[in-house]
Amino acid sequence: MKWFTTSAVLFSGKTTLAAFLALTIALLLNFEKPAWAVTTVFVTSQLYAASTLSKSIFRLLGTLLGGCFILLIYPETVQSPLFFSFSVSLWVAICLYLSLKDRTPKSYIFMLAGYSAAIMGFPTVSSPYAITWTVISRIEEITLGIICSSLIHRLILPVPMHHLLSQSVSNWYKTAQKLCNDLISHTSGRRTPEREDILIGMANYPLNVETLLTHCIYEGEAARNVIRLVSVQYKHLTYLLPTLTAIETRLTLLADLKIPFPPCVSQVFQHFLLWLNFDVSRNTAAIQHLLSECQTALQQEWRAGNMTTEEILLFTGLLERLANFVRIGDAWHNVTARAADLYSSGDSVLSTGGANLRHTDRGLLLLSALTAFLATFLSCLFWAGSGWADGANVPMMAAITSSFFASIDSPVTPMRLFIKGVVIALLISLFYIAILIPQANTLQALIICLFPGLFMLGLVLARPATNLIGLSVAIQLPGFIGLSHHYVPNMIVTLNAGISTLTGIIIAVALTAIIRNRRPSWIARRAVAMGVRDLLGFIKAVERNAASLLMRQHFIIRMLDRVNIILPRKRLDPNAELSAAGDLIAETWIGANCYDYYARYHSELQQHHIDSGQMFHELSLYLRRKMKALHTRPHQDLLHELNQLLATLEPLALRHPDIFAAMVHLFNIRVSLYPDQRWL
């Protein structure tokens, strides 16, 4: 990527202008630490106006929350620095836990509330009477920075974000369209590395779209219609991944068995490809009718004895999954009416995928929170024990570093890059203090001195590849220089601040490496184990006839969220146990088909005295064993129970369409558990 692209130069120019505006106002108003305002500008500035405004609001709310906490505890703990350090460290850990649990851009509020308390509290622990002024000053500086940043990025050549949201959702569907076209055109069904890459890419789309939705809300009226459309599309597109994998599985089985496609299926495939590639928006009803007619024709062939039971079940499952894709495609292309209904009812995708439906690894969250607490508190003990008069940066930076990287699987590597950024910031600040700033006797001269460095910093921030190191420089550089109304260059103070900053970061890195650093495969394995536990609980509810359609929907949403977590990590960090454990797509279908088999047709099964209790018992035993050892394969006793039920249902299904539908769902469970096992 080039450095001097149009977007990078525009972003850097606007950010630098906002920084100088904030600095000028802060100096004119005699603010205590104008460096805070400048830092805020660089931290909140984003390439897009909407994300700049949203991050600015989140930063202000987090600062207010952290300041309120400090003002609340300070009178009670001022006489005991150790208790004060413990309280702030605990607050940092609690806020980090809440932030990681949220998993949306709004989590920045909680994370900032945690380490803002450290920023405001630790430097003033030895001067109790200054705490109120410090909190107020911090809020003033932050507010000034976000106002300047938001206004400049919003008013001067604003870069809209809603087109990025539309493009992301469009790419999501078109990627699925391409994969589906490849599956149907090359019906061997064999998964290739290219297909694997597409599936992994599709697993990243939901989080990207949710993030863009959160930011685009702040773009105003221009983005409102796009948000409404995408909110409707999103709820359907999340089902693309399991639908495509189910199509692939059945095509693979049909290819392995060398089962020829009946004429009606071949004809449906041809019409489906025409619909998929050329006529999605108009001819949905026709292709749905063809799929339904083909299923009816296949059932007639089966009842006439011209097709085996395994063939009819495989083809029926395949056609049902194609019908699912058609419904998703219809929702994608004919979304306007649905968006109007959604808007009038006040619903939104964000409520559908609420925090309670997201995957949450509480163990990992507690590890991250514990790391942040120990890093902050032990840094406080080091600061107090060493008697370092200017060592407040040690616990402050330990809190910031352990919080900032807590959402990354293996944070030690980016933490090391962060240290490089701090060293670069220290060297640049020493150069400015020693050579340039002493020559600047006026505000205009100061701006001229700072402009080249800040503009280059903006270019570094604009590049995704260098954004992290640029952010670490931006966080430290204004503070190291120590810009203020009564500025006196002092290299010793800057070196002291740099050493204490590096000390705090190193303590955080060391504790993170010992406690929190985890491989992506470790995190994915835990997600698989939690998904298996979730499936077990859902199946128990189905067996008790206590599961509802809403519970089924919520179960699928949780499982697909875990699938999106697992798939990228399987590729990033291959692991034999994880490969054997799977990716929870099969488990998602098992849960859905268990509900569709037992809950939807409970009365019909009871009417014909079909007892599924032993099958559910064996399935539960298998899931309990799998929770203990993820590579566990289903036992033959479970296969025997499934075969017994299918053998019982087969003659009944010849006469009763409802029993046939139940048998299809039961066979789907068998396919998910034993994809290599042929018919009885």
N, C-alpha and C positions, 0 to 999 in steps of 0.2 A: 504493500500500500504506500502511495506517495505521501510525502509530508505536506506539500503545498496544494492540496486539492481545494476546490472552491468552498466546500462545506467546512473543511478544517480551518481555512483562513477566516471565513465568516464567523465561525464559532469563536476562534481565538481573539479576533478583533472585538467582538461584542463582549466577551468575558473580560478582556483587559480594560475595555471602556467602563464596564460595570465596577471593576475593582478600583479603578482610579476615582470614579464617582463616589464610591463608598469611602475611600481613603480621604478624599477632599472634604466630604461632609463631616466625617469623624474628626478630622483635624480642626475644622472650623468650629465645631461644637465642643471641642476640647474633651472628646471621649477619652477614657483612660487607656484603652487598648485597641486602637484602630486596626491592629493586626488581626484581631478576631473578625472584624467585618470583611477584611480582604480575604481571609481564609474561607469565610462563609461563601463569598462569591464564587471562588474556584470549586468548592465542594458541591454547591448546589447547581452550578451551571451544567446543563446538559445540551446535547445537540439539538433537541427539540424543545419548543417553548412549553408544551404541556408538561413534560417530565421535569423541566426546570421549576415550574410553578408547584407541581405536586411535591417534589423533594423539598422545596423551600417551606411549604406548609408543614410537612412532616418534621422538618428540622426545628421549626419554631415551636411546634407542640411538644416535641421531645425536650427542648431546652426549658420550656416553662415547667414541664413535669419534673425534670431534674432539679430545677431551682426551687420549686415548692418543697421538694423532699429535703433539700439541704436546710432551708429556712425552718422546716418543721423539726428536724432532729438536732440542729445545732445547739439550741439552748439547753437541751437535756444531756448532751454529750460533750459539751465544750470543756468540762473539767476533767474529762478522761479521754485523752487522744487515742488510747488503744481502743476504747469502746466506740469512739467516733470512726476510727479506721475500720473496725469490724462492721459497723452499721453501713457505711458506704460500700464496702466490699460485698456485703450481703445484698444490698440494693442493686449493685451492678449485676450480680448473678441472677437475681429474680427478674430484672428487666431483660436480660439476655435470654432467659428461658421463655418469657412471653414473646419476645421478638422471634425466636426460632420456631415457636409453635405457630405463629401467624402465617408464615410462608408467603406473604404478599409484600409488595413495596411498602405498605403501611407499617410493616414490622420495624422500619427505620425509626419510628416514633419511640418505641420501647428501647431499642438499642441505644439511641441517642440519650434518652432519659437516664439510662444507666451511667454511661461514662461522662455525661455532662455534669452529673453530681460530683464525680471525681475531679473534673476540670475546675469546677467552682469551689469545691470544698477543701481539697488538699493544700493549695497554695496559701489559703487564709487560716489554716488550722492554728497557727501561732499568733494570729492577730484577730481575736474574736469580734472586736468591734467593727471590723471591715467586711464581715461576711455579707451583710445586707447590701452594702454598696457593691460588692463583687457580683452578687447575683443579679442585681439591677443592671449593672454595667454589662454583664454578659448578655442579658436579654436585649439590651439596647443595641449592642454591637451586632448580635445575630439578626435582629429585626432590620437594622439598617442594611446589612449585607444581602438578606433575602429580598428586600424591597428593590434595591438597585439591580440585583441579578434578574429578578422576575420582570421588572419594567423594561430593562434593556432588551432581554431576549423576547419579550412579548411585543414590544413596539417597533423595534428596528429589524426589518426583514425577518419576521418570525418564520420559523421552519415548522410547518404543520406535521402532526403525527398521525392523524386519522388515516391517511393514505397508507401508512406503514401497517396499520392494523388490518385494513382491507386486503393489502397484499399478502400479509402473513396468513390470513384465513384462506385466501384464494390459493396460495401455494400448498396449504394443508390439504385442501380437497383435490387439487390437481395432482399432487403426489400420490394420493390414494387412487385417483382415477388412472394414473399411469400404471400403478402396480396391479390394479384390478384388470386392466386391459392386457397386461403381460400374462397374468394368471389364466385368463380365459383364452387368450390366443395361443399360449403354449401350455396345454392342459396336462402336462406331466406333473405339475404341482411341485416339482422339486425346488427346495429353497436354495437360492444361489447367494453368494456374497453380496451381489448388488441388491437383491431383495432384502437381505438382512440389513443393509445400510439404510434402505428406504424405511423399513419398520422402525429402526432406531431413530431416524430423523423424525418420523411421525410422533414418536414418544415425546419429543421435545416441544412440539407445537402447542399443546395445552397450556404449559407454564408460560411460554412466550406470549400467547394470546391473552391470558389472564393478566400478565404484567402490563401489556399495552392497554388493556381495558381500564386498569386502575389509573394509568396516567392520562389516557384520553378523556376521561371525565372532566379534567381541568382545562380542556381545550375549548369548552363553551359550546355555543349553539352549532358551530361548524361541524362538530364531531358527534352531535347527539344522534342524528339519524344513523350514522355508521355504527355507533355503539349499540343501538337497538337492533339493527340487522345482524351484527356479529353475535350479539347475545343469544339470538334465536339459533343461528347457525352453529354456534359453539356446542350447544347441548346435544345436537345431532352428530356433529363431527367427532366427538369423543368416542363414539361407538365404531368408528371406521377401523381402528386397529384390530379389535377382536373379530369383527366381521370378516376382514380380509384374511386373517390367520385361519378362521374356520373354513373359508372357501379353499384356501391352500391345502389344509389338512385333508379335506374330502377329495380334492383333485388328486392328491398324492395317493390316497387309498385306492381310488378308482384306477389310477395308473399302475399301481403295484399288483392289483388283481386282474389287470388286463381286461377290464370290463368295457365293452364297446358302448358308445353313446347311442341311445335310441334316437330315431329320426326327430322326434319332437324336441328332445334336449338339444340336439345339434341346431335345429331351427331356432330355438329360444336363444342359444348362444349367439347366433348371427344377428338376431334382432337386438339382443342385449348390447352387443358391440356397436351396432349402429346408434342405439339410444345413448350409449356411454360417450361416444366420440363426436356425435353430430346433432343429436336431437333431444338432449336431456330436458330442456326447458319446456318442450311442448308435448312429447309423446309418452309421458309417464304412465297415464291410465292404460294405454295400449300394451306397454310392456308388462305392467302388473297383471293385466288380463291374460296375456300369453303365459306368464309364469304359473298363474292359477290353473289355466286350462291344461298345461303340461303336467302339473301334479295330478290332476284328475285323470288324465289319460294314462299316466304311469300306474296309478292305483288300479285302474281297470285292467291293465295288462297283468298286474300282479295277481289280482283276484281271478283272472282267467288262467293263471298258471304259466304265463309266458315270461315271467321275471321272478328271480329269487327274492326272498325277503331282504337279504343283505343289500341287494342292488336297489330295491325300492326305497329302503331306509337311507342309503347313501345319497341317492339322487334327490330324495325329498329334502334331506338336510341341506344339500347343495343349493337347491332351488329356493329354499327358505332364506338362506344367507344372501343369495342374489336379490331376493325380494327386500331384505333388510337394506342392502346397498341402494336399491332403487328408492326406498323411502328416504334414506339420507340424502341422496342426490336430489330428490324432489324438494326436500327441505332447504337444500343449499340454493337451488335455482328459483324457487317460488317462495321467497321468504318475506316479501313485503307485507302480505296480509297477516302473516303470523307475527311480524314485528309490531303491527298496529295493535293486535290483540294483546301482545305482551306489554306494550307500553300502557295501554288502558287499564290492564290488571295490576300494574305496578310490579310485575315479576321481573327477575333478571337472572342472568347466568350466575352472578356472584352469590345469590342466595341459594341457588341449586347446589353449588359446590362450596358450601359453607365450611367453616373451620372444623365442625364436628364430622364432616364427611371426608376430610383429608387424612392422609397417612401421617401419623405422629409417632416417632420413635422416642418415647419418653426417656428411655435409658441413655440414648445419645444426647438428648437435650440436657439431661442432668449432668452428664460428663462435661459438656461444654460449659454449663453454669458453674460446676465445681472448679473447672480450670480457671475460669474468670475470677471466681472468689479467691482461690488460693494465690493466683498471680497478683491480684490487687492487695490482698492482706499481707502476704509475705513481703511484697515490695514496701509496704508501710513499715513492717518490722525492720527491714533492712535500712530504710530511711531513718527510722528512729534510733536504731542501734548504732548506726554509723555516725550519727550527729551531723549529717550533711545538711548544712543550713539551707542550701539551694537545691535540695534533692526532691522537691515536690513533684518534679517531672517523672520520677521513677514509678510511683504507684499510678500516677495519671496515665502514663503511656502503657503501663501493663494492662490497665483497664481497657483502654482504647484498642490495643492490639488484640487482646484475647477476645474482645467482643466483635471486632470488625471482621475477623476471619473465621468466626465460629460456624458459619453456614457451609464452609467448604469441607469436603470429605477429608482431605489430607492437607491441613492448613500450613504445615511447616514450610513447604516450598514457597508459596506466595509470601509468607512472613519474611523469609530471607530476602526476597525481592524488595519487600517493604523496607528492610534495613538498608539496602543499597540506596533506596530513594532518600532515606534520612541522611545518609552520609553525603550524598550529592547535594542535598539541601544545605547541609552544614558548610560544605566547601564553597558553594555559591554565596551563602550569606557572609562568610568570612571575606570573600573577594569584594563584595559590596561594602562591607564595613570598613575594610582596610583601604580601599582605593577610591570607589566611586562616590559613596554617600557623603564622606567628609567634604567633597568638592561642591555638593549641592546645597546652596545657601537659601534657595527659594523653593516653593512648592512646585513651580514649573520645572525647575532643574531636577528636583527629586523624581518627578514623573518621567522626565527624559531619561534619567539614569535607570529607572525601574522598567521602562517600556520593553527593551529588547528581551530581558529575562522573562517577564510575565507573558509576553506574546509567544515566546518559544514554549513556555510552560503550557499555554493554551493549545498549541499544536500537538504537544505530547499527550495531553488529555484527550484530544479529539481522535486519536488512533486507538482502536480497541487493543492492539498488541502492546501499547505502552501506557495505557490508561492507569494501570495500578501504580507503576513507578511514578507517573506524573502526579497521581493523587497523593502519594506519600510525600513528594516534594512540596506540593501545594499546602498540605496540612502543616508542614514544619517551617517553610521558608519565611513567611511573614513574621512568625513568632521568634525565629532565630535572629532576624534582623532587628526586631524589637521596635518597630515604628511606633512613635507616640508624639504627643504635642511638644514635649520637652525632651526631644531625642538627643542622646549623647552616645556616640559609638563606643562600644566596649567589647573588645574581642575576648577578654577573659570571661565575661558574663556569658557570651555566646557559646564559647567552648564548654563552659560548665553546664549550660543548658543542653548542649548537644550530647555530652557524656552521660548526663542523667537520663536523657531521652533514650539513648541507646541501651543503657542499663536496664531500664524498665521493659523495653522491647525484648531484650535478650532473656530476661526472667520469664516473660510471657511465652517466648518461643520454647524455652527449655521445658516449662511445665506442660505446654501443649504437646510437645514431642513425647513426654512421658505418659500423659493421661489421655489426651483427646485425639491424637493423630491416629486415624483409622483408614484402612484401605477401602476403596469403593466397593470391592467384593464383600467386605465385612458388613457394610451398610446394606448392600443388596440382599445378603443372606438373612439379615434380621427382618427386612421387609417381607421376604418370602415366608419366614416363620410366622410373622404377624398375620399375613394373608391367610395362611393355612388355619391359624387359630380363629380368624374371622369367619372362614368358611365353615369350620366345625360348629361355631355358635349359630350360624344361619341355618345349617342343615338340621340342628337340634330344634330350632324354632319351626322349620318346615314339618319335621316329623311330628311335633306336638300340634300341628295345624294352627300355629300361632303367628305364622308369617303373613304379612300383608304385601300387596303390590308395591306400596311405598317402601317397605323394608327391602324388597327385592331391588328396587331402583337404587336405594342408598347403598346397599351391599355392592352393586355393580360399580357405582361411582367410586367407592373406597378402593375396590380392587383395581380398577383401571388407573387410579392415581398411583397405586403401588407399582403397577406394570410400567408406568412412565418413569418411575424412579429406578426400577431394576434394569430395564433394557439398556440404557446408555452405559450403566456401570458394568454390565456384563461384557460389553465391547471394550470399555476402557481398561478393565482389570480382569482378564479371563481367569477363571478358577474352576477346577474340576468339580468341586462340591456344588458350586453355584450352577454350573452347567447341568449337573444331574438333578438339581432341585427344580429347574424350570424357571419360568418368568411370570407365573400366576395367571396367564391367559387361559390355560386349561382349567385351572381352579375356578376362574370366573364363570366359565361355561358350565362347569359342574354344578355350582350353586344355582345359576339361573335355570338350568334344566331340571334340577331337583325340585325347584318351586313349580316349574311349568308341568312337570310330571305328576307331582303328588298334590299340590295345592289347587291347581286349576281343575284337575280331574278326580278330586277326592271322592265325590259322590259316585261317579261312574265306577271307580275302583272298588268302593265299598259294595256297590250293587252287584258286582260280579265276584265278590269275596276274594279280591286280590290283596294279599298281605305283603306289604313291603317292609315290615319291621326288621326282618333279619338282614335285608340289604342295607338299610340305614345303619344297623348295628355294625356290620362289617366295614362300611364306609367310615364310620366314626372311629373304629379301631385303627384303620389305616391312617387317618388324619392325625390321630394322637401319636402314632409311631413316627409319622413324618415330621411332626413338631419337634421330636427329640433328635431325629437324624434326617436331614432334608433329602438325602439321596435315597431314602426308603422307597421301594417300588410297591405298588398295590399287590396284596396277597391273592393267591389263587382262589381262596374262599370267597372273596368279593366277586371275582369273575364268575364263580359258580352260581352265586345268588343272582347276579345280573342275568346270566344265561337262563336260569330257572324262571325268572320273571318274564323274560322275553319269550320263552317257549310257552308259557301260560297265556301271554297276551296275544301271541301270533294267531291262533285260531279264532279268538274273539274279535281281533281287529279286522278279519275278513268280513264280519257282519256288522260291526259297529264303528262308524267313522271316528267317534270320540276316543274309543280305545286305540284306534290306529294312531291318532295324534299323540296320545299318552305314550304309546310304544316308540314313536319317533324320538320323544324327549328322553326316554329311558335308554334308547340306543345311543343317543348323543352323549349321555353320561359314560356309557361303555367305550365309545370312541375316544373320549377325553382321557379315560383312565388306561385303556389298553388299545392304543392306536395300531399295534402290530398284530393283534389277535383277530383271526378271521371268524366268520359266523359259526354258530354252534354246529 
